[in-house]
């Protein structure tokens, strides 16, 4: 009976240490923890917030690479449908880091983070069929502006 327990535990441990779903869960939980932590420091220390937020976003996007593989993730990110959304998102990630680490301006850092959030939303919408078109139509209808 004891050998059966040891065997079952070793089998379970081996299954969970090699499963891509486990790596996805770990990175996604790190993202959730950083998101919760950063909500407390957004106005007190916006530069620290920018670093945590950007690192959390990189973890969230990187966590999906464990589900489909890094090669497939990069292929999908730079697909013709979402190449502009990906480039804009990566650009705002870099801009937020430059504003936080090099320029060290709180106002510019917050503006870069707001733009990064918008770019991340637009990037995520590119994975949902017709979602960007629906959002654009809603923006035209409610705000009289087009995205």
Secondary structure, DSSP 8 states (H G I E B T S, - for coil): -HHHHHHHHHHHHHHHHS-HHHHHHHHHHHHHHHHHHHHTTTTT-HHHHHHHHHHHHHHHHHHHHHHH-HHHHHHHHTSTTTHHHHHHHHHHHHHHHIIIIII--HHHHHHHHHHHHHHHHHHHHTTSTTHHHHHHHHHHHHHS---
